[in-house]
Amino acid sequence: TKAAWKLQEIVAHSSSVSAVVLGKSSGRLLATGGEDCRVNLWSVNKPNCVMSLTGHTTPVESIRFNASEDLIVAGSQSGSLRVWDMEAAKILRTLMGHKANITSLDFHPYGEYIAS
């Protein structure tokens, strides 16, 4: 038997991509974070960026969707976390508790808690 994989190449950022996550609920969303300090949102199987979220001033190193995929959190090299409402395309919260870069984070599955 043969296994085949369809690969799609996209230009996600103006510099290196340092984080990527797929939406687990719908399977239709993809987010990328990069050294250009942006979080870009993509519709799977579409070549163009749907939305670009700004606010970080240092490279984005980790990103996650919440369970309902209406919020996204990104952690940066400076140690800041930003939470965006994707429908409104605006920052809901900026958290500054870390003293170093944030390499891993996640939403709690039943609430709006974030671990980093």
N, C-alpha and C positions, 0 to 999 in steps of 0.2 A: 504494500500500500504506500501511496505517496501522501505526504503532508505538504500543504501549500499555505503560505502566509502572504497576505496582501499588506504591503508596507506603504505608508504614505509619508512623504517628506514635506515638512512645512518649515518656513522661516519664522520661528517663534519670537525671537528677541533680537535686538541690535547687537547683543554680545552673548556670552555663554548662558545656557540654561542650567540652573542649579537645582531645580525642583520640578516635579511633575506629579499630578494626581488625576485619577479618573473618578468620576462620580459613580458611587456604588449603587445608588438607588435606581437611577434612570439608565445608566450606562451610556448616556448621550453627551455628558459634559467632560471636558478635559481642561485642566488649568496648568499653566506653566509659570514658574518664577525664575527671574534671571538676574544677572549682574547689572542689568540696566535699571534695577530697583522697581520693576513693574511686575504685576500679576496679570497674565493674559488668559482670557477665557475663550474656549473653542467649542464648537459643536462637532462631535465626532463625525468623521467623513466629510468635513467641509474644510477647504484650504485656507479660509480667511478668519482672522481673529474676530470674535463676536464683541468682546469688550476688553478694554485695558484699564486696570485699576492702578492708581498711583497713590502715593503718600509716603512710601518708604524712602529714606535718603541713603540707605546702604543696600547692598545686594540682598535679594530674597533667597533664603536658604531652605525654607520648608513651607508647605501649604497643605490645607485640608478643607474639604467641604463638610458642612454639618449633615446630619442624616436626611433632612428634607431638601438639601441642595439649594437653599435660598440664602445661606451665609457661607462665607469663605474666610478662613483665617490664614495669615501669612506671618512667618517669623523671619527676622532679618539678622544680618551680620552684627548690627549694633545692639542686639538684644531686645528690640521692640517687637511687639505683636500688634497687628492691625486686623480688625474684624470688619468686613464689608457686608452690607446688604446688597445682594446682587441685583435685585429688582430695581432698587433705587439708585444703584451704582454709587453709593456713598459710604464713607467710613462711619461705622457705629461706635467703635471703641478703639483707643490706642492704649496699650498696656506697656509699661516701662520697667517691670520688675527684675529683669535679668541684667547681669553685668557683663555677659559675653554673648556670642552668637547663639541663635536658636536653630538647632539642627533637626529637631523632631518635635511634633506637636499633634494633638488630636482633640476632637470634640467628644464629649461624653455622649453615648447613644440615646439617652433619655432626656437630656436637658441641654441647657446652653452653657455648660461648663467646658472649660478648655484646660487641658494638661499640656505642659511644655517643659 
